[in-house]
Amino acid sequence: DNIKPIFGEITGYPLFYTDIMGLGEGFILGANISDFGGRNHSHETRLKIKSGNYEDIFDFPIIINARMGMGIQLYLGEKKIEQLYCDGSLYKF
């Protein structure tokens, strides 16, 4: 792609989360039986990233193989991060 990267560094330990939709919660939110047979959980990675003099915490909807002190490249699209390059892997959202 022709998107220019924003270079940064991971300054905190990566945190990994898994969220599981329970049976009662699913029916309250409008899920049906087929939702419980496949995708009933989600994964998330929280990274603390510093670029220049700006540092913030970002949540990504997948597991990202990252370490504290590692370089990272963020590719911005329309008001959101569309791609991320880290540890030799390119992640697209």
All heavy atoms as an XYZ file, in Angstrom:
742
protein
N       0.838     -1.192      0.000
C       0.000      0.000      0.000
C       0.872      1.241      0.000
O       2.024      1.223      0.385
C      -0.924     -0.011      1.205
C      -1.895     -1.187      1.170
O      -2.163     -1.702      0.076
O      -2.367     -1.587      2.244
N       0.315      2.380     -0.375
C       1.042      3.643     -0.409
C       0.870      4.451      0.871
O       0.972      5.662      0.845
C       0.587      4.490     -1.593
C       1.304      4.080     -2.857
O       2.371      3.473     -2.798
N       0.726      4.407     -3.988
N       0.603      3.821      1.980
C       0.427      4.519      3.247
C       1.793      4.652      3.914
O       2.544      3.691      4.017
C      -0.527      3.739      4.173
C      -1.850      3.464      3.481
C      -0.751      4.499      5.460
C      -2.768      2.535      4.257
N       2.125      5.852      4.392
C       3.389      6.084      5.095
C       3.248      5.641      6.550
O       2.232      5.920      7.188
C       3.762      7.568      5.050
C       3.881      8.123      3.655
C       5.264      7.899      3.138
C       5.430      8.652      1.832
N       5.930      7.908      0.781
N       4.250      4.967      7.112
C       4.139      4.482      8.490
C       4.480      5.558      9.523
O       5.205      6.504      9.251
C       5.163      3.361      8.538
C       6.207      3.767      7.561
C       5.460      4.471      6.458
N       3.952      5.362     10.710
C       4.354      6.113     11.897
C       5.204      5.150     12.706
O       4.754      4.065     13.079
C       3.140      6.577     12.707
C       2.318      7.555     11.887
C       3.584      7.206     14.020
C       1.014      7.945     12.534
N       6.451      5.525     12.960
C       7.368      4.654     13.681
C       7.235      4.900     15.172
O       7.102      6.037     15.622
C       8.815      4.914     13.237
C       9.066      4.529     11.814
C       8.869      5.432     10.786
C       9.476      3.244     11.505
C       9.089      5.082      9.470
C       9.693      2.875     10.185
C       9.504      3.798      9.165
N       7.277      3.827     15.946
C       7.170      3.938     17.386
C       7.905      2.807     18.076
O       8.536      1.967     17.433
N       7.797      2.804     19.394
C       8.413      1.766     20.220
C       7.406      1.331     21.274
O       6.690      2.155     21.851
C       9.658      2.313     20.903
C      10.350      1.298     21.779
C      11.577      1.876     22.493
O      12.028      2.963     22.109
O      12.040      1.231     23.434
N       7.360      0.037     21.544
C       6.484     -0.497     22.578
C       7.167     -0.252     23.924
O       8.280     -0.725     24.152
C       6.216     -1.999     22.348
C       5.539     -2.189     20.988
C       5.363     -2.573     23.468
C       5.444     -3.608     20.530
N       6.515      0.523     24.793
C       7.148      0.938     26.044
C       6.612      0.223     27.276
O       7.086      0.463     28.378
C       6.999      2.461     26.249
O       5.613      2.787     26.225
C       7.737      3.222     25.159
N       5.633     -0.630     27.116
C       5.101     -1.400     28.244
C       4.972     -2.851     27.850
O       5.106     -3.218     26.688
N       4.711     -3.689     28.849
C       4.507     -5.106     28.552
C       3.178     -5.290     27.831
O       2.164     -4.723     28.242
C       4.489     -5.938     29.835
C       5.835     -6.017     30.505
C       6.086     -5.339     31.684
C       6.856     -6.764     29.937
C       7.330     -5.409     32.295
C       8.100     -6.842     30.539
C       8.326     -6.159     31.720
O       9.554     -6.224     32.316
N       3.143     -6.066     26.737
C       1.873     -6.338     26.051
C       0.921     -7.096     26.968
O       1.335     -7.979     27.721
C       2.278     -7.213     24.866
C       3.729     -6.959     24.673
C       4.274     -6.664     26.033
N      -0.349     -6.725     26.925
C      -1.384     -7.401     27.699
C      -2.339     -8.070     26.730
O      -2.799     -7.450     25.768
C      -2.136     -6.403     28.582
C      -1.294     -5.654     29.601
C      -2.123     -4.568     30.275
C      -0.737     -6.610     30.624
N      -2.655     -9.334     26.978
C      -3.533    -10.109     26.115
C      -4.829    -10.401     26.868
O      -4.798    -10.810     28.022
C      -2.875    -11.428     25.695
C      -1.551    -11.228     25.013
C      -0.373    -11.507     25.673
C      -1.495    -10.745     23.727
C       0.852    -11.321     25.051
C      -0.279    -10.546     23.089
C       0.893    -10.833     23.761
N      -5.955    -10.210     26.181
C      -7.266    -10.432     26.778
C      -8.081    -11.361     25.898
O      -7.952    -11.351     24.680
C      -8.041     -9.116     26.906
C      -7.407     -8.111     27.823
C      -6.588     -7.111     27.329
C      -7.633     -8.170     29.190
C      -6.008     -6.179     28.171
C      -7.058     -7.240     30.040
C      -6.248     -6.247     29.526
O      -5.668     -5.331     30.362
N      -8.945    -12.144     26.544
C      -9.943    -12.948     25.852
C     -11.283    -12.640     26.484
O     -11.416    -12.653     27.702
C      -9.646    -14.451     25.986
O      -8.356    -14.713     25.445
C     -10.669    -15.279     25.242
N     -12.269    -12.327     25.675
C     -13.608    -12.031     26.161
C     -14.537    -13.107     25.631
O     -14.596    -13.347     24.425
C     -14.048    -10.649     25.685
C     -15.358    -10.219     26.311
O     -15.708    -10.739     27.395
O     -16.036     -9.372     25.711
N     -15.260    -13.761     26.524
C     -16.150    -14.850     26.143
C     -17.591    -14.424     26.385
O     -17.926    -13.932     27.467
C     -15.831    -16.130     26.944
C     -14.399    -16.554     26.659
C     -16.811    -17.239     26.611
C     -13.904    -17.666     27.542
N     -18.439    -14.598     25.365
C     -19.844    -14.259     25.486
C     -20.577    -15.407     26.170
O     -20.546    -16.542     25.694
C     -20.446    -13.998     24.106
C     -21.908    -13.648     24.142
S     -22.590    -13.161     22.543
C     -22.206    -14.552     21.513
N     -21.202    -15.118     27.292
C     -21.975    -16.124     28.009
C     -23.334    -16.341     27.369
O     -23.800    -15.549     26.539
N     -24.006    -17.411     27.758
C     -25.300    -17.765     27.185
C     -26.339    -16.683     27.455
O     -26.993    -16.197     26.539
C     -25.763    -19.111     27.755
C     -27.015    -19.712     27.156
C     -26.796    -19.993     25.683
C     -27.383    -20.984     27.885
N     -26.484    -16.274     28.704
C     -27.467    -15.243     29.051
C     -27.141    -13.913     28.402
O     -28.017    -13.225     27.870
N     -25.881    -13.524     28.440
C     -25.441    -12.267     27.837
C     -25.716    -12.258     26.337
O     -26.160    -11.256     25.783
C     -23.949    -12.083     28.104
C     -23.347    -10.856     27.498
C     -21.837    -10.794     27.686
O     -21.215    -11.844     27.955
O     -21.291     -9.699     27.551
N     -25.471    -13.375     25.679
C     -25.689    -13.467     24.241
C     -27.142    -13.274     23.854
O     -27.465    -12.535     22.934
N     -28.046    -13.929     24.573
C     -29.469    -13.791     24.242
C     -29.987    -12.391     24.556
O     -30.822    -11.860     23.842
C     -30.299    -14.856     24.963
C     -30.187    -16.205     24.322
C     -29.712    -17.281     25.036
C     -30.546    -16.384     22.997
C     -29.595    -18.526     24.443
C     -30.427    -17.630     22.389
C     -29.955    -18.702     23.118
N     -29.475    -11.754     25.611
C     -29.878    -10.375     25.926
C     -29.430     -9.429     24.816
O     -30.146     -8.503     24.445
C     -29.301     -9.937     27.291
C     -30.019    -10.685     28.405
C     -29.428     -8.435     27.490
C     -29.420    -10.479     29.773
N     -28.231     -9.670     24.256
C     -27.693     -8.807     23.209
C     -28.186     -9.177     21.809
O     -27.764     -8.576     20.831
C     -26.157     -8.834     23.244
C     -25.533     -8.262     24.512
C     -24.026     -8.448     24.491
C     -25.891     -6.790     24.667
N     -29.045    -10.185     21.702
C     -29.643    -10.519     20.412
C     -28.970    -11.645     19.657
O     -29.225    -11.817     18.474
N     -28.104    -12.430     20.311
C     -27.461    -13.552     19.624
C     -28.464    -14.698     19.472
O     -29.426    -14.805     20.221
C     -26.246    -14.023     20.419
N     -28.215    -15.553     18.492
C     -29.055    -16.739     18.347
C     -28.188    -17.979     18.546
O     -26.998    -17.886     18.794
C     -29.791    -16.741     17.000
C     -28.832    -16.674     15.824
O     -27.698    -17.136     15.916
N     -29.282    -16.113     14.720
N     -28.760    -19.143     18.411
C     -28.064    -20.403     18.683
C     -26.818    -20.558     17.814
O     -25.794    -21.046     18.274
C     -29.020    -21.606     18.475
C     -30.169    -21.545     19.479
C     -28.267    -22.927     18.600
C     -29.747    -21.682     20.930
N     -26.873    -20.142     16.565
C     -25.714    -20.315     15.676
C     -24.509    -19.492     16.128
O     -23.377    -19.849     15.838
C     -26.094    -19.943     14.238
O     -26.427    -18.575     14.166
N     -24.728    -18.385     16.844
C     -23.609    -17.577     17.339
C     -22.786    -18.311     18.388
O     -21.610    -18.037     18.583
C     -24.113    -16.252     17.930
C     -24.704    -15.347     16.880
O     -24.213    -15.382     15.735
O     -25.650    -14.614     17.198
N     -23.405    -19.248     19.094
C     -22.697    -19.966     20.147
C     -21.913    -21.165     19.617
O     -21.078    -21.710     20.303
C     -23.676    -20.414     21.232
C     -24.320    -19.259     21.922
C     -25.638    -18.910     21.641
C     -23.610    -18.493     22.829
C     -26.221    -17.840     22.267
C     -24.196    -17.416     23.457
C     -25.508    -17.087     23.175
N     -22.165    -21.562     18.385
C     -21.464    -22.696     17.804
C     -20.108    -22.330     17.231
O     -19.244    -23.172     17.059
N     -19.869    -21.085     16.947
C     -18.619    -20.676     16.310
C     -17.933    -19.561     17.071
O     -17.252    -19.794     18.049
N     -18.161    -18.345     16.642
C     -17.462    -17.193     17.216
C     -18.193    -16.665     18.441
O     -19.088    -15.841     18.343
C     -17.369    -16.090     16.177
C     -16.548    -16.456     14.990
C     -16.510    -15.296     14.057
N     -15.486    -15.505     13.066
C     -15.190    -14.647     12.145
N     -15.823    -13.505     12.069
N     -14.241    -14.894     11.281
N     -17.822    -17.132     19.584
C     -18.437    -16.630     20.801
C     -17.403    -16.004     21.738
O     -17.667    -15.774     22.895
C     -19.202    -17.729     21.526
C     -18.293    -18.842     21.987
O     -17.124    -18.890     21.632
N     -18.831    -19.744     22.777
N     -16.206    -15.755     21.220
C     -15.184    -15.095     22.026
C     -14.325    -14.208     21.127
O     -14.368    -14.327     19.909
C     -14.310    -16.125     22.749
C     -13.431    -16.923     21.834
N     -13.891    -17.945     21.052
C     -12.110    -16.802     21.576
C     -12.894    -18.445     20.354
N     -11.794    -17.762     20.640
N     -13.602    -13.309     21.758
C     -12.729    -12.416     21.004
C     -11.391    -12.289     21.720
O     -11.297    -12.508     22.930
C     -13.375    -11.040     20.846
O     -13.534    -10.434     22.110
N     -10.366    -11.942     20.965
C      -9.025    -11.741     21.499
C      -8.656    -10.275     21.333
O      -9.085     -9.633     20.382
C      -8.003    -12.602     20.762
C      -8.278    -14.056     20.869
N      -7.958    -14.793     21.968
C      -8.875    -14.911     19.997
C      -8.320    -16.051     21.777
N      -8.888    -16.147     20.584
N      -7.825     -9.784     22.235
C      -7.399     -8.393     22.171
C      -5.990     -8.267     22.731
O      -5.626     -8.949     23.678
C      -8.367     -7.542     22.998
C      -8.097     -6.069     22.950
C      -9.146     -5.293     23.716
O     -10.288     -5.200     23.240
O      -8.814     -4.798     24.811
N      -5.195     -7.393     22.111
C      -3.859     -7.075     22.599
C      -3.821     -5.595     22.932
O      -4.226     -4.768     22.115
C      -2.786     -7.384     21.542
O      -2.878     -8.756     21.169
C      -1.391     -7.106     22.080
N      -3.340     -5.272     24.122
C      -3.194     -3.870     24.546
C      -1.704     -3.549     24.584
O      -0.930     -4.229     25.258
C      -3.818     -3.666     25.918
C      -3.669     -2.249     26.439
C      -4.479     -2.035     27.664
N      -5.879     -1.930     27.218
C      -6.909     -1.782     28.028
N      -6.724     -1.744     29.318
N      -8.125     -1.673     27.541
N      -1.317     -2.513     23.804
C       0.083     -2.105     23.718
C       0.238     -0.646     24.117
O      -0.551      0.205     23.699
C       0.613     -2.273     22.293
C       0.654     -3.671     21.708
C       1.084     -3.615     20.246
C       1.581     -4.560     22.502
N       1.262     -0.365     24.907
C       1.630      1.011     25.226
C       2.736      1.388     24.246
O       3.804      0.783     24.237
C       2.121      1.112     26.663
C       2.343      2.518     27.138
C       2.683      2.518     28.623
C       2.790      3.925     29.152
N       3.128      3.921     30.589
N       2.456      2.397     23.400
C       3.351      2.754     22.299
C       3.763      4.217     22.430
O       2.935      5.085     22.731
C       2.663      2.516     20.943
C       2.296      1.037     20.788
C       3.550      2.970     19.793
C       1.465      0.724     19.571
N       5.051      4.468     22.167
C       5.570      5.833     22.175
C       6.133      6.147     20.799
O       6.880      5.362     20.226
C       6.669      5.987     23.221
C       7.216      7.393     23.310
C       8.210      7.538     24.428
C       8.644      8.993     24.527
N       9.558      9.193     25.636
N       5.744      7.326     20.281
C       6.266      7.821     19.015
C       6.596      9.292     19.210
O       5.704     10.094     19.500
C       5.245      7.642     17.894
O       5.757      8.127     16.677
N       7.863      9.636     19.083
C       8.280     11.014     19.344
C       8.059     11.340     20.809
O       8.509     10.623     21.695
N       7.312     12.405     21.085
C       7.021     12.762     22.469
C       5.601     12.371     22.879
O       5.106     12.809     23.908
C       7.243     14.265     22.705
C       6.306     15.122     21.884
O       5.598     14.622     21.021
N       6.319     16.407     22.141
N       4.919     11.565     22.076
C       3.556     11.122     22.360
C       3.560      9.650     22.765
O       4.164      8.812     22.096
C       2.657     11.318     21.133
C       1.230     10.919     21.368
C       0.378     11.734     22.105
C       0.735      9.729     20.870
C      -0.941     11.373     22.332
C      -0.582      9.352     21.089
C      -1.411     10.184     21.826
O      -2.712      9.807     22.050
N       2.866      9.334     23.855
C       2.762      7.952     24.327
C       1.319      7.680     24.709
O       0.682      8.502     25.373
C       3.681      7.737     25.528
C       3.730      6.321     26.016
C       4.769      6.133     27.103
O       4.943      7.041     27.939
O       5.404      5.078     27.115
N       0.795      6.536     24.275
C      -0.596      6.204     24.561
C      -0.764      4.681     24.559
O       0.123      3.948     24.129
C      -1.526      6.825     23.517
C      -2.935      7.058     24.043
O      -3.267      6.555     25.139
O      -3.716      7.746     23.360
N      -1.911      4.246     25.029
C      -2.250      2.819     25.054
C      -3.238      2.548     23.926
O      -4.225      3.265     23.763
C      -2.850      2.431     26.414
C      -1.791      2.606     27.506
C      -3.368      1.003     26.378
C      -2.308      2.414     28.909
N      -2.964      1.497     23.140
C      -3.798      1.129     22.005
C      -4.292     -0.301     22.181
O      -3.549     -1.178     22.617
C      -2.997      1.213     20.699
C      -2.524      2.601     20.371
C      -1.313      3.067     20.842
C      -3.299      3.434     19.594
C      -0.875      4.335     20.550
C      -2.876      4.710     19.286
C      -1.662      5.165     19.767
N      -5.542     -0.536     21.827
C      -6.135     -1.871     21.856
C      -6.321     -2.357     20.426
O      -6.875     -1.643     19.584
C      -7.491     -1.847     22.562
C      -7.369     -1.524     24.046
O      -6.372     -1.945     24.660
O      -8.256     -0.858     24.588
N      -5.861     -3.579     20.165
C      -5.972     -4.182     18.842
C      -6.811     -5.448     18.941
O      -6.689     -6.203     19.913
C      -4.583     -4.503     18.285
C      -3.721     -3.277     18.116
C      -2.773     -2.939     19.067
C      -3.877     -2.448     17.021
C      -1.992     -1.804     18.926
C      -3.111     -1.316     16.870
C      -2.155     -0.991     17.827
N      -7.658     -5.755     17.943
C      -8.614     -6.860     18.034
C      -8.034     -8.248     17.735
O      -8.794     -9.162     17.433
C      -9.667     -6.474     16.993
C      -8.899     -5.728     15.961
C      -7.845     -4.966     16.724
N      -6.722     -8.408     17.794
C      -6.085     -9.700     17.544
C      -4.899     -9.862     18.486
O      -4.480     -8.917     19.146
C      -5.595     -9.827     16.078
C      -4.621     -8.705     15.748
C      -6.744     -9.842     15.109
C      -3.982     -8.834     14.384
N      -4.341    -11.066     18.542
C      -3.128    -11.318     19.307
C      -1.938    -10.874     18.455
O      -1.791    -11.304     17.319
C      -2.982    -12.817     19.662
C      -4.165    -13.268     20.528
C      -1.664    -13.087     20.350
C      -4.217    -12.656     21.902
N      -1.094    -10.006     19.010
C       0.077     -9.485     18.297
C       1.329     -9.975     19.015
O       1.450     -9.809     20.231
C       0.051     -7.946     18.250
C      -1.164     -7.480     17.456
C       1.338     -7.401     17.649
C      -1.394     -5.996     17.487
N       2.237    -10.597     18.275
C       3.505    -11.056     18.850
C       4.420     -9.856     19.029
O       5.043     -9.397     18.074
C       4.166    -12.101     17.949
C       3.354    -13.369     17.873
O       2.785    -13.802     18.864
N       3.274    -13.959     16.701
N       4.483     -9.332     20.234
C       5.254     -8.123     20.508
C       5.941     -8.247     21.862
O       5.538     -9.048     22.702
C       4.333     -6.913     20.497
N       6.983     -7.433     22.038
C       7.714     -7.385     23.311
C       7.969     -5.932     23.670
O       8.037     -5.063     22.800
C       9.060     -8.093     23.190
C       8.993     -9.566     22.895
C      10.381    -10.190     22.848
N      11.300     -9.561     21.923
C      11.364     -9.796     20.622
N      10.525    -10.644     20.074
N      12.249     -9.190     19.858
N       8.157     -5.676     24.946
C       8.513     -4.339     25.381
C       9.879     -3.980     24.800
O      10.785     -4.811     24.766
C       8.564     -4.271     26.915
C       8.794     -2.867     27.425
S       8.559     -2.674     29.199
C       9.884     -3.660     29.845
N      10.030     -2.759     24.303
C      11.264     -2.301     23.697
C      11.364     -2.549     22.208
O      12.300     -2.100     21.554
N      10.400     -3.246     21.637
C      10.407     -3.575     20.217
C       9.924     -2.386     19.386
O       9.037     -1.650     19.795
C       9.495     -4.780     19.983
C       9.378     -5.231     18.556
S       8.257     -6.644     18.407
C       9.313     -7.930     19.040
N      10.501     -2.206     18.212
C      10.036     -1.194     17.271
C       8.738     -1.626     16.618
O       8.470     -2.821     16.464
N       7.931     -0.655     16.242
C       6.628     -0.942     15.656
C       6.311      0.135     14.614
O       6.780      1.273     14.737
C       5.543     -1.008     16.756
C       4.266     -1.621     16.237
C       5.299      0.339     17.375
C       3.303     -2.021     17.346
N       5.565     -0.230     13.599
C       5.138      0.721     12.575
C       3.618      0.673     12.484
O       3.043     -0.398     12.319
C       5.741      0.375     11.221
C       7.237      0.467     11.179
C       7.800     -0.025      9.857
O       7.118     -0.021      8.842
N       9.050     -0.461      9.877
N       2.987      1.833     12.589
C       1.538      1.946     12.507
C       1.172      2.623     11.191
O       1.761      3.635     10.825
C       0.999      2.783     13.672
C       1.371      2.301     15.067
C       0.955      3.333     16.100
C       0.737      0.969     15.355
N       0.218      2.073     10.491
C      -0.244      2.621      9.219
C      -1.675      3.115      9.399
O      -2.583      2.319      9.631
C      -0.184      1.565      8.120
C       1.219      1.102      7.826
C       1.812      0.077      8.550
C       1.962      1.714      6.828
C       3.106     -0.336      8.282
C       3.256      1.307      6.549
C       3.818      0.282      7.285
O       5.097     -0.112      7.010
N      -1.864      4.436      9.305
C      -3.174      5.035      9.517
C      -3.939      5.149      8.211
O      -3.391      5.507      7.181
C      -3.033      6.430     10.121
C      -2.382      6.498     11.495
C      -2.262      7.939     11.938
C      -3.157      5.699     12.500
N      -5.241      4.867      8.300
C      -6.133      5.052      7.166
C      -7.091      6.174      7.495
O      -6.701      7.210      8.011
N      -8.361      5.958      7.245
C      -9.399      6.940      7.539
C      -9.695      6.952      9.037
O     -10.535      6.201      9.516
C     -10.679      6.619      6.757
C     -10.548      6.749      5.268
C     -10.455      8.199      4.829
O     -11.126      9.050      5.433
O      -9.683      8.462      3.881
N      -8.981      7.755      9.798
C      -9.207      7.975     11.229
C      -9.005      6.737     12.096
O      -9.509      6.661     13.205
C     -10.600      8.547     11.483
C     -10.852      9.856     10.800
C     -12.221     10.372     11.139
C     -12.491     11.672     10.422
N     -13.811     12.193     10.756
N      -8.305      5.732     11.601
C      -8.024      4.547     12.419
C      -6.761      3.867     11.919
O      -6.310      4.096     10.791
C      -9.200      3.572     12.416
C      -9.438      2.895     11.095
C     -10.534      1.864     11.193
C     -10.602      1.086      9.891
N     -10.871     -0.294     10.082
N      -6.210      3.022     12.756
C      -5.040      2.232     12.378
C      -5.534      1.077     11.512
O      -6.359      0.281     11.938
C      -4.296      1.718     13.619
C      -3.775      2.888     14.439
C      -3.156      0.791     13.214
C      -3.198      2.502     15.780
N      -5.033      0.991     10.291
C      -5.459     -0.066      9.367
C      -4.475     -1.225      9.314
O      -4.866     -2.350      9.042
C      -5.652      0.501      7.967
C      -6.855      1.396      7.856
C      -7.146      1.807      6.427
O      -6.355      1.464      5.524
O      -8.164      2.473      6.219
N      -3.178     -0.940      9.542
C      -2.157     -1.977      9.490
C      -1.123     -1.715     10.578
O      -0.950     -0.588     11.027
C      -1.455     -1.979      8.141
C      -2.347     -2.255      6.970
C      -1.592     -2.173      5.665
O      -0.437     -2.536      5.571
N      -2.249     -1.682      4.636
N      -0.423     -2.771     10.948
C       0.622     -2.675     11.947
C       1.736     -3.639     11.551
O       1.451     -4.783     11.172
C       0.025     -3.067     13.300
C       0.905     -3.074     14.509
C       0.108     -2.575     15.691
C       1.416     -4.452     14.803
N       2.968     -3.170     11.599
C       4.111     -4.030     11.282
C       4.950     -4.174     12.545
O       5.339     -3.178     13.150
C       4.953     -3.433     10.155
C       6.136     -4.304      9.794
C       5.972     -5.436      9.016
C       7.397     -3.986     10.255
C       7.056     -6.244      8.693
C       8.484     -4.795      9.932
C       8.295     -5.913      9.154
O       9.370     -6.700      8.841
N       5.206     -5.420     12.941
C       5.914     -5.685     14.182
C       6.539     -7.076     14.116
O       5.869     -8.037     13.730
C       4.923     -5.579     15.338
S       5.565     -5.970     16.941
N       7.806     -7.195     14.471
C       8.487     -8.486     14.565
C       8.398     -9.289     13.263
O       8.206    -10.496     13.276
C       7.942     -9.288     15.744
C       8.858    -10.453     16.130
O      10.074    -10.346     15.916
O       8.349    -11.466     16.645
N       8.522     -8.611     12.125
C       8.516     -9.299     10.842
C       7.162     -9.701     10.321
O       7.061    -10.389      9.319
N       6.089     -9.264     10.999
C       4.726     -9.608     10.569
C       3.924     -8.354     10.315
O       4.023     -7.374     11.048
C       4.005    -10.442     11.644
O       4.671    -11.647     11.859
N       3.090     -8.389      9.279
C       2.190     -7.299      8.963
C       0.776     -7.725      9.339
O       0.278     -8.741      8.866
C       2.243     -6.951      7.469
C       1.372     -5.807      7.009
C       1.811     -4.492      7.642
C       1.399     -5.694      5.503
N       0.146     -6.958     10.218
C      -1.212     -7.242     10.676
C      -2.154     -6.236     10.023
O      -1.892     -5.047     10.034
C      -1.312     -7.096     12.198
C      -0.390     -8.009     12.959
C       0.883     -7.605     13.303
C      -0.815     -9.272     13.351
C       1.736     -8.445     14.014
C       0.024    -10.122     14.064
C       1.304     -9.694     14.389
O       2.132    -10.519     15.093
N      -3.260     -6.721      9.433
C      -4.265     -5.842      8.820
C      -5.556     -5.990      9.594
O      -5.966     -7.091      9.954
C      -4.500     -6.219      7.355
C      -3.315     -5.908      6.471
C      -3.662     -6.101      5.026
C      -2.493     -5.665      4.157
N      -2.876     -5.536      2.765
N      -6.232     -4.843      9.813
C      -7.478     -4.841     10.589
C      -8.648     -4.458      9.717
O      -8.584     -3.678      8.855
C      -7.392     -3.851     11.760
C      -6.153     -4.030     12.575
C      -5.135     -3.107     12.525
C      -5.983     -5.140     13.374
C      -3.982     -3.266     13.276
C      -4.833     -5.309     14.121
C      -3.833     -4.364     14.071
